[in-house]
Amino acid sequence: MCLLSAAFVWGQPMTVPKVGIIDYFGLKKANRERVEKALEVKKGGPLPKSKGEIEMQIELVNNVVQAQLEAVCCENGEAILYVGILEKGGPKFEYHEQPTDETVKLPDELVDTWNLFMEQVQVAVKEGKAAEDLTNGHSLMQYAPARDLQLKFPALVDGNLAAIRDVLRKSVDETERAIAAYTIAYATKKRGVIDDLQYGVRDPDDGVRNNAMRSLASLAVLGKLKPLMDIQISPTWFVEQMNSLTWSDRNKAAFALVSMTESRDAQTLGMLKDRALDSMTDMARWQHLPHALPGFILLARTAGWEEKKIQDTWAAGTHVAAVDEILKAFEAAAKKKK
């Protein structure tokens, strides 16, 4: 249950007339033609009725351990289909075990406020007023009815922080864990909830991870604006999520890392190059430009490119050729080092 979902509903062809883009990530050793044949989806055609059946067919291809499809909006009103592949020996993002505690619950007042907030979020999206201000370390939306409800969260969270922590770590209910992952960022003492959110980033549920990453990204914005608050967000799990089989994990992690690498921290960039080079490359080559941009920025920063060069290359539409240029430079440097 993430805050805003751009995903389409599987098995409802009227929702999506046709697929505008098909892109892959994690596909290196497996035979691409066989994967495409197993996919059975063509550009201009509808989404398959059964997501699970197509994933199982792809997993029969040699070297494929697991496949995951995710359809998101939109390229000229058409769906973008991402095909994630986990190959034998490939990097894998590990999740926590599914929590099993049925007794821990969020307070009713927090859940009721959340439900009212979500109703207003849907209105905001329809009216094009879903912009957010993250400078306080949590979201405050442009749309006043939604923002007014968000302004109730700090007091609700401060008064129920122990229960919210328990739900995020232990509750069997993924919906409540997702609410906890979003609202806990409204705590007055921001530094005190960082560990909870970093735990939530490895939750087995996509929606919980999504909200935990959103919350951490908000805290990172505040930390950058007010360094004296000493809000330190480790990039480690964001880098690891660049190897997730779930597209939304990679997308959110890349956006967060773009902000976190603005200072050109050598350790973070080195970690990205060592742990997520293939993932950045896949992303930078995606056809939907808003999704490709974060990957290209990260890849170019690991190569030491100045921001102006990155921006000029992107504006010129030559970023795909630049990806090959960067990879060749890395290969040449590795050979020279040997």
Phi, psi and omega in degrees: 000075178280164185299306180234126181245130177257010184281150175269163180269124180288148177080008178235081186300336179290338179292323183232105181302318181198167180267124181269329183219140170236122179227157185238157165213147182084359183270105182234303185264329181293150181290117185296319181298321180291323177296315180297323178294319179293330181296320177065009180251133180245151175300130183094348178265175181279164171294149178293151180291325183242107176299315183298320181295319179294319178299319179296321179296319179294324182291348176279347179289138181304137180080354178268122177269318182207147177230150177214128178258144175215123179254126183230168184256143354205154172238104183054042178081001181250158183288149170252121182256118176257133181246107179268136182235128169254116182262164176300128179081359182281160179294141184228132176273122184267136177259163170291162172292152179299123177297154186232359185284120180264000186263331183282133184220152172283151176297144184303321183296323178292316180296317180297318178295320178300314181297320176295320178299315181296326176297319180287329177299318180297322176295317180300319180297315181297326183268003179069033182237037185267010179298149184233148170255120183253008188290348177267003182087004173207167185282135166231116188279154177297323184287115190302315180300324176288317181297321179300324178286322176300326181292347175276342185296318184306312180294320179295321181288313180301325181279349184224028189299320181298317179294320180296318177299315181299317180297314183300324184266334193236338190292138175288342185272108183293332178294316178292323177297322179294320176298317180298318182295329179279312189283335184297338178293344180277359177303142180296319179269089188297318183300331184288348182250003182298314181298323179297317181289323177294330172293317182295336179297339179254019178296147180289347182262134181301316184294323178294314179299318181301312181291324178296319179292321177299316181294317178296321178297323177295317178297323179296324177298313179297318181299325180287324180285327183231076184300335180292344177285347177054047175271106184253114178255117180290135178279354190305308185287333174294318178297316180296325180290345173297344178256012180292151176283347181266124183300317183297329174298311181297318182297311181293320180297318181295318179298318179296320183289331175301316178291319185287342181257010179299330180279356180061041177300121187296324182293317179294316179295322177295321177297318178299316181295319183286322190255342189220026182299312180297322181293317177297321180296313177304312184296316183297338181264358179299149187281331179278110192300318178300329178280331182281330188303312181302319179297320179293318179300313181297316180297315181294325177293323177295335178274359177084015180291143173286155184300322181296319179295320178299312182295318181294320179296318179295315181298328180281350181073023182251021186292329180293317175295327179294327177300314178298321179298316180295316181296320177296322178295320177296317180297317179297320180293322179294319179294320180296322180295321179294000000 
